[in-house]
Amino acid sequence: MGFDAENVGPLGPEQKAVPVEAWGRTAAEWVAGRPALATLPTPIVTLDAGALEHNRAAMAGWAARAGVDLAPHGKTTMAPSLWRAQLDAGAWGITVATPWQLSFALSTGLPCVLAAYPVLDPGVLRFLGRPRTARVLVWADGVDVVEAMAPHVAGSAQPLDVLVDVGAPGGRTGARTLDAAVATARAVVGTPGLRLAGVAGYEGSLAHDASDASLATIRAYLASLRDVHAALGDLYDGEAVLTAGGSAYFDEVAGALAPLHEPGRTRVVVRAGAYLAHDDGFYRGITPSNRETGPRLRAALHGWVRVISRPEPGLALADGGKRDLPFDEGLPEVQAIRRGGVSPAEPVPGAEVTALADQHTFVRLTGDAENVRVGDVLRLGLSHPCTTFDKWGLLPVVDDASAAQPAVVDVVRTVFG
């Protein structure tokens, strides 16, 4: 996979992932020499090229075997080059989560964008009403949402596809009853500028683990999606899209909905987005791989922080913090140490991240980990890719984060506004 090195430059001090010696050079010029990981500034987050390719292929293969299409959630990375890589692997489209993300995604030339929310911004609705080649699908969960859209789509050059958003008590958006979902669908059909295109939902807000009780909740919810889809059969205009599936329960989505996948009649679309980078925390714990119902994925994101202080026994302070590393779904975990920042990585049992400040990592040291010294670099496993990518406008891509001397082979550019 090629990413953004050919399109980024010149590099400069505004990019915190770039070493001083690369300033003034293009990214292509910089990575051509395969700079060593040891030359990068810390703190830094890197992507592992091998893991990215493995995950891309593994998920594409799983979807093909499961009999579903993929529209990965683009908000995870907000990286157009990674979106293209997913489309090149066979993804049907890309999902977004805000009006701005939708507008930006269309500006990159994506052929199909699924907006997993109600689009009510008047300017964006008028923008969508212009002639376009990209397919756009948006959500609505009530007659009131349809009525709010109506004045801004009436004169559209082509109808806007709408999916009826089905929810559940305690969840996020979504019609709470079958009657409410049917009423929403009928309102879409009766509104000039809109076209009823299917049913959508998100199961991830209803459970947060893989216990039997949680999986039962997910299955009951997916059954309600099927019920709504069946109730709307006579209202559809052409192929219906039936979509669910975050990154935690996409196996359950396939199990419940894949039997309905019949392109031309009903297209089942899974929107999992975290799989490409995966993680060493929340998704590692809840992934369908653990249930042997999903592809084996590898963490592609790693943090690297330099020890800058050993102020007392049992404590090290490193130079990364909340501005650099995710913490909303668990603290980073210490995986390895590079002595002096240059030696091959080796295990460091007894080192544990206990807190993050804005720009500091607190590391508790026990046993042999007491020999951690100022200047050593720690490799961190990270939890939750969605809040990792948004901290970095540019991410170096290394050939192999576990190699004795990882080398930078590309860069990925993100766009978070």
C-alpha positions as CSV (number, residue, x, y, z in Angstrom):
1,M,0.0,0.0,0.0
2,G,1.2,3.5,-0.8
3,F,0.0,6.3,1.4
4,D,0.9,10.0,1.5
5,A,4.6,10.4,1.2
6,E,4.3,11.5,-2.5
7,N,1.8,14.2,-1.6
8,V,3.2,15.8,1.5
9,G,5.8,18.5,1.7
10,P,7.7,20.5,2.5
11,L,7.9,19.2,6.0
12,G,8.4,21.7,8.9
13,P,8.2,22.4,12.6
14,E,4.4,22.5,12.5
15,Q,4.4,18.7,12.2
16,K,5.3,17.2,15.6
17,A,6.1,13.8,14.0
18,V,9.0,15.2,12.0
19,P,12.6,15.4,13.1
20,V,14.4,18.7,12.7
21,E,16.7,17.3,10.1
22,A,13.7,16.6,7.8
23,W,12.5,20.2,7.8
24,G,12.4,21.7,4.3
25,R,12.3,18.3,2.6
26,T,9.3,16.7,1.1
27,A,7.9,13.6,2.8
28,A,9.0,11.5,-0.3
29,E,12.5,12.8,0.0
30,W,12.6,12.1,3.7
31,V,11.3,8.5,3.6
32,A,13.4,7.6,0.6
33,G,16.3,7.2,2.9
34,R,14.3,4.9,5.2
35,P,15.1,6.9,8.3
36,A,15.4,4.9,11.5
37,L,12.8,5.0,14.2
38,A,15.6,6.2,16.5
39,T,15.8,9.5,14.5
40,L,12.1,10.4,15.2
41,P,11.2,12.9,17.9
42,T,9.4,11.7,21.0
43,P,6.6,11.4,21.9
44,I,5.6,9.8,18.6
45,V,2.9,7.5,17.4
46,T,3.7,5.2,14.4
47,L,1.7,3.0,12.1
48,D,3.0,-0.5,11.3
49,A,2.9,-1.2,7.5
50,G,2.7,-4.9,7.9
51,A,-0.1,-4.8,10.4
52,L,-2.1,-2.4,8.3
53,E,-1.8,-4.7,5.2
54,H,-2.6,-7.8,7.3
55,N,-5.7,-6.2,8.8
56,R,-7.0,-4.8,5.5
57,A,-6.7,-8.2,3.8
58,A,-8.1,-10.1,6.8
59,M,-11.2,-8.0,7.1
60,A,-11.8,-8.1,3.3
61,G,-11.6,-11.8,3.4
62,W,-13.9,-12.1,6.4
63,A,-16.5,-10.0,4.7
64,A,-16.4,-12.1,1.6
65,R,-16.8,-15.3,3.5
66,A,-19.5,-13.8,5.7
67,G,-21.5,-12.6,2.7
68,V,-21.6,-8.9,3.5
69,D,-20.3,-5.6,2.2
70,L,-18.1,-3.2,4.1
71,A,-18.4,0.6,4.5
72,P,-15.7,1.2,7.1
73,H,-16.2,4.1,9.4
74,G,-13.9,6.8,8.1
75,K,-14.1,8.9,11.3
76,T,-11.7,6.4,12.9
77,T,-8.7,7.6,10.8
78,M,-9.9,10.7,8.9
79,A,-7.1,9.7,6.5
80,P,-8.1,9.7,2.8
81,S,-5.2,7.4,1.9
82,L,-6.4,4.8,4.3
83,W,-9.9,5.2,3.0
84,R,-8.6,4.5,-0.5
85,A,-6.7,1.5,0.7
86,Q,-10.0,0.1,2.2
87,L,-11.8,0.8,-1.1
88,D,-9.1,-0.9,-3.1
89,A,-9.5,-4.0,-0.9
90,G,-13.2,-4.1,-2.0
91,A,-15.1,-1.9,0.5
92,W,-18.5,-0.8,-0.9
93,G,-18.2,2.7,0.6
94,I,-16.9,4.8,3.5
95,T,-19.0,5.9,6.5
96,V,-18.7,9.3,8.2
97,A,-20.3,10.9,11.3
98,T,-20.7,14.6,10.9
99,P,-21.8,17.1,8.2
100,W,-18.2,18.4,7.9
101,Q,-16.8,14.8,7.5
102,L,-19.4,14.2,4.8
103,S,-18.5,17.3,2.9
104,F,-14.8,16.6,3.2
105,A,-15.3,12.9,2.1
106,L,-17.1,14.0,-1.0
107,S,-14.4,16.5,-1.8
108,T,-11.9,13.6,-2.0
109,G,-13.8,11.9,-4.8
110,L,-15.2,9.0,-2.9
111,P,-17.9,7.2,-4.9
112,C,-20.2,6.2,-2.0
113,V,-20.5,7.8,1.4
114,L,-22.8,6.6,4.2
115,A,-23.5,9.4,6.7
116,A,-24.5,7.6,9.9
117,Y,-26.5,10.5,11.4
118,P,-29.4,12.8,10.4
119,V,-28.1,15.6,8.1
120,L,-29.9,18.7,9.1
121,D,-27.4,21.4,8.3
122,P,-29.2,23.6,5.6
123,G,-26.0,24.4,3.8
124,V,-24.9,20.8,3.5
125,L,-28.3,19.7,2.4
126,R,-28.3,22.3,-0.4
127,F,-24.8,21.2,-1.3
128,L,-26.0,17.6,-1.6
129,G,-28.8,18.8,-3.8
130,R,-26.4,19.8,-6.6
131,P,-25.6,17.4,-9.4
132,R,-23.1,14.8,-8.2
133,T,-21.8,11.4,-9.2
134,A,-21.2,10.1,-5.6
135,R,-23.9,8.2,-3.9
136,V,-24.8,9.6,-0.5
137,L,-27.0,7.9,2.1
138,V,-28.1,9.7,5.3
139,W,-30.2,8.7,8.4
140,A,-33.5,9.8,9.8
141,D,-35.2,8.4,12.9
142,G,-38.4,10.4,13.1
143,V,-41.0,12.3,11.1
144,D,-39.7,15.5,12.7
145,V,-36.2,14.8,11.2
146,V,-37.7,14.4,7.7
147,E,-39.8,17.5,8.1
148,A,-36.6,19.5,9.1
149,M,-34.8,18.2,5.9
150,A,-37.7,18.8,3.5
151,P,-37.4,22.6,2.8
152,H,-33.7,22.2,1.9
153,V,-34.0,19.3,-0.5
154,A,-37.2,20.1,-2.4
155,G,-35.4,21.5,-5.4
156,S,-32.5,19.0,-5.5
157,A,-31.1,17.8,-8.8
158,Q,-31.4,14.2,-7.6
159,P,-33.1,12.6,-4.6
160,L,-31.1,12.1,-1.4
161,D,-31.1,8.5,-0.2
162,V,-32.4,8.1,3.4
163,L,-32.1,5.1,5.7
164,V,-34.5,4.7,8.6
165,D,-32.5,4.7,11.8
166,V,-33.7,2.1,14.2
167,G,-32.7,2.5,17.9
168,A,-33.4,0.9,21.2
169,P,-34.1,2.1,24.8
170,G,-30.9,3.3,26.3
171,G,-29.2,3.6,23.0
172,R,-28.4,6.6,20.9
173,T,-30.5,7.9,18.0
174,G,-33.1,5.7,16.3
175,A,-36.8,5.1,16.2
176,R,-37.8,3.3,19.3
177,T,-40.8,1.4,17.9
178,L,-41.8,-0.4,14.7
179,D,-44.6,2.1,14.2
180,A,-42.3,5.1,14.6
181,A,-39.9,3.5,12.0
182,V,-42.7,2.9,9.5
183,A,-44.0,6.4,10.0
184,T,-40.5,7.8,9.3
185,A,-40.3,5.7,6.1
186,R,-43.7,6.9,4.9
187,A,-42.6,10.5,5.6
188,V,-39.5,10.0,3.5
189,V,-41.5,8.5,0.6
190,G,-43.8,11.5,0.7
191,T,-41.1,14.1,0.7
192,P,-39.8,15.6,-2.7
193,G,-36.1,15.3,-2.8
194,L,-35.8,12.3,-0.6
195,R,-35.8,8.5,-1.5
196,L,-36.3,5.7,0.9
197,A,-33.1,3.5,0.6
198,G,-33.1,1.1,3.6
199,V,-32.7,0.6,7.3
200,A,-29.7,1.4,9.6
201,G,-28.7,1.1,13.2
202,Y,-25.9,0.9,15.6
203,E,-25.7,-1.9,18.2
204,G,-22.4,-0.8,19.9
205,S,-24.0,1.6,22.3
206,L,-26.2,-1.2,23.8
207,A,-23.4,-3.3,25.2
208,H,-19.7,-3.0,26.1
209,D,-18.5,-6.5,26.6
210,A,-19.0,-10.0,25.1
211,S,-20.9,-11.6,27.9
212,D,-23.8,-13.8,27.2
213,A,-26.2,-11.1,28.4
214,S,-24.6,-8.5,26.2
215,L,-24.6,-10.7,23.1
216,A,-28.3,-11.5,23.8
217,T,-29.0,-7.8,23.8
218,I,-27.2,-7.3,20.5
219,R,-29.1,-10.2,18.9
220,A,-32.5,-8.9,20.0
221,Y,-31.7,-5.5,18.6
222,L,-30.6,-6.9,15.3
223,A,-33.8,-8.8,15.1
224,S,-35.6,-5.5,15.4
225,L,-33.7,-4.2,12.4
226,R,-34.9,-7.2,10.4
227,D,-38.4,-6.6,11.5
228,V,-38.3,-3.0,10.3
229,H,-36.7,-4.0,7.0
230,A,-39.5,-6.5,6.4
231,A,-42.2,-4.0,7.3
232,L,-40.8,-1.5,4.8
233,G,-40.6,-3.9,1.9
234,D,-43.4,-2.4,-0.2
235,L,-42.0,1.2,0.2
236,Y,-38.6,0.7,-1.1
237,D,-37.6,2.2,-4.5
238,G,-35.0,-0.3,-5.8
239,E,-32.3,-2.1,-3.8
240,A,-32.5,-1.6,0.0
241,V,-29.4,-1.1,2.1
242,L,-29.5,-2.8,5.5
243,T,-26.6,-1.6,7.7
244,A,-25.3,-2.0,11.2
245,G,-22.0,-3.1,12.7
246,G,-19.4,-1.2,14.7
247,S,-16.0,-2.8,15.4
248,A,-17.1,-4.8,18.4
249,Y,-20.0,-7.0,17.2
250,F,-19.7,-7.1,13.4
251,D,-19.8,-10.9,13.6
252,E,-23.2,-10.8,15.2
253,V,-24.4,-8.4,12.5
254,A,-23.3,-10.8,9.8
255,G,-24.9,-13.7,11.6
256,A,-28.2,-12.0,11.9
257,L,-28.3,-10.0,8.6
258,A,-26.1,-11.8,6.0
259,P,-28.9,-14.2,5.0
260,L,-30.7,-11.2,3.6
261,H,-27.7,-10.1,1.5
262,E,-28.9,-10.2,-2.1
263,P,-27.4,-7.3,-4.1
264,G,-30.0,-5.9,-6.4
265,R,-32.7,-6.6,-3.7
266,T,-31.1,-6.1,-0.3
267,R,-27.5,-5.1,0.4
268,V,-26.2,-5.8,3.9
269,V,-23.4,-3.4,4.9
270,V,-21.1,-3.6,7.9
271,R,-19.6,-0.3,9.1
272,A,-16.7,-1.5,11.3
273,G,-13.9,1.1,11.2
274,A,-11.4,0.3,13.9
275,Y,-10.2,-3.0,12.3
276,L,-7.6,-1.4,10.0
277,A,-5.5,-0.1,12.9
278,H,-7.0,-2.3,15.7
279,D,-5.5,-1.7,19.1
280,D,-3.9,-3.1,22.2
281,G,-6.8,-2.3,24.6
282,F,-10.5,-2.0,24.2
283,Y,-10.9,-3.6,20.7
284,R,-8.3,-6.2,21.5
285,G,-10.5,-7.3,24.4
286,I,-13.9,-7.2,22.6
287,T,-12.9,-8.2,19.0
288,P,-14.9,-11.0,17.4
289,S,-11.5,-12.7,16.9
290,N,-11.7,-13.7,20.6
291,R,-15.0,-15.5,19.8
292,E,-13.4,-17.1,16.8
293,T,-16.0,-15.5,14.6
294,G,-13.9,-12.7,13.1
295,P,-10.6,-12.2,11.4
296,R,-7.3,-12.2,13.4
297,L,-6.2,-8.6,13.7
298,R,-2.9,-7.0,14.7
299,A,-2.4,-3.7,16.5
300,A,-0.9,-1.2,13.9
301,L,-0.6,1.8,16.3
302,H,2.2,2.2,18.8
303,G,3.3,5.0,21.0
304,W,7.0,5.7,21.7
305,V,7.9,7.9,24.7
306,R,11.3,8.9,26.1
307,V,12.0,8.7,29.9
308,I,12.9,12.2,31.0
309,S,13.0,11.9,34.7
310,R,13.6,9.3,37.5
311,P,12.7,11.5,40.4
312,E,12.2,8.8,43.0
313,P,12.4,5.0,43.3
314,G,9.6,3.2,41.5
315,L,8.7,6.1,39.3
316,A,9.6,7.2,35.8
317,L,8.2,10.2,33.9
318,A,8.1,10.0,30.1
319,D,7.5,12.8,27.6
320,G,4.1,11.8,26.1
321,G,0.7,12.7,27.6
322,K,-3.0,13.3,26.9
323,R,-2.1,15.6,23.9
324,D,-0.3,12.7,22.2
325,L,-1.8,9.4,23.5
326,P,-5.4,8.1,23.9
327,F,-6.8,7.6,27.4
328,D,-10.6,7.5,27.0
329,E,-10.8,3.7,26.7
330,G,-7.9,2.7,29.0
331,L,-4.3,3.9,29.6
332,P,-1.5,2.9,27.3
333,E,0.4,-0.3,28.2
334,V,4.2,-0.6,28.3
335,Q,5.2,-3.3,25.9
336,A,9.0,-2.9,25.5
337,I,12.0,-0.7,26.0
338,R,14.7,0.5,23.7
339,R,17.8,1.3,25.8
340,G,19.0,4.7,25.1
341,G,16.4,4.9,22.4
342,V,18.6,3.0,19.9
343,S,18.9,-0.6,21.0
344,P,16.5,-3.3,19.8
345,A,13.3,-3.5,21.8
346,E,13.2,-5.9,24.7
347,P,10.5,-6.8,27.3
348,V,10.3,-4.6,30.4
349,P,8.1,-6.5,32.9
350,G,7.2,-4.5,35.9
351,A,6.6,-1.2,34.1
352,E,3.0,0.1,34.1
353,V,1.5,3.4,33.0
354,T,-0.6,4.7,35.9
355,A,-1.6,8.2,34.7
356,L,-1.3,10.7,31.9
357,A,-1.0,14.4,32.3
358,D,-1.1,16.8,29.4
359,Q,2.5,16.2,28.4
360,H,3.7,13.5,30.8
361,T,3.4,9.7,31.2
362,F,3.6,8.4,34.8
363,V,5.2,4.9,34.8
364,R,5.3,2.8,37.9
365,L,8.4,0.5,38.1
366,T,8.8,-2.7,40.1
367,G,11.3,-5.4,40.1
368,D,13.8,-5.4,37.2
369,A,12.0,-2.4,35.7
370,E,13.8,-0.3,38.3
371,N,16.8,-0.3,35.8
372,V,14.9,2.0,33.4
373,R,17.0,5.1,32.8
374,V,16.6,8.6,31.6
375,G,16.9,8.5,27.8
376,D,15.4,5.1,27.4
377,V,12.4,4.9,25.0
378,L,9.3,2.9,25.9
379,R,7.0,1.3,23.3
380,L,3.4,1.6,24.3
381,G,0.4,-0.3,23.2
382,L,-2.6,2.0,22.7
383,S,-6.3,1.6,23.3
384,H,-8.9,3.1,21.0
385,P,-7.7,4.1,17.5
386,C,-10.4,6.7,17.1
387,T,-8.9,9.0,19.7
388,T,-5.3,8.2,18.6
389,F,-5.5,9.4,15.0
390,D,-7.1,12.7,15.9
391,K,-4.0,13.7,17.9
392,W,-1.6,13.4,14.9
393,G,-1.8,15.3,11.6
394,L,1.0,13.2,10.2
395,L,1.8,9.7,11.2
396,P,5.1,7.9,10.2
397,V,4.6,4.4,8.9
398,V,7.3,2.0,9.9
399,D,8.1,-1.3,8.2
400,D,7.8,-3.4,11.4
401,A,7.4,-1.9,14.9
402,S,8.8,-5.2,16.3
403,A,12.0,-5.2,14.2
404,A,15.4,-4.6,15.8
405,Q,15.6,-1.3,14.0
406,P,12.3,-0.2,12.5
407,A,12.5,2.1,9.5
408,V,10.1,4.8,8.3
409,V,8.8,3.8,4.8
410,D,5.8,6.2,4.4
411,V,3.6,8.7,6.1
412,V,-0.2,9.0,6.6
413,R,-1.9,12.4,6.6
414,T,-5.0,12.9,8.7
415,V,-7.6,15.6,8.5
416,F,-9.6,16.5,11.6
417,G,-10.6,20.1,10.9
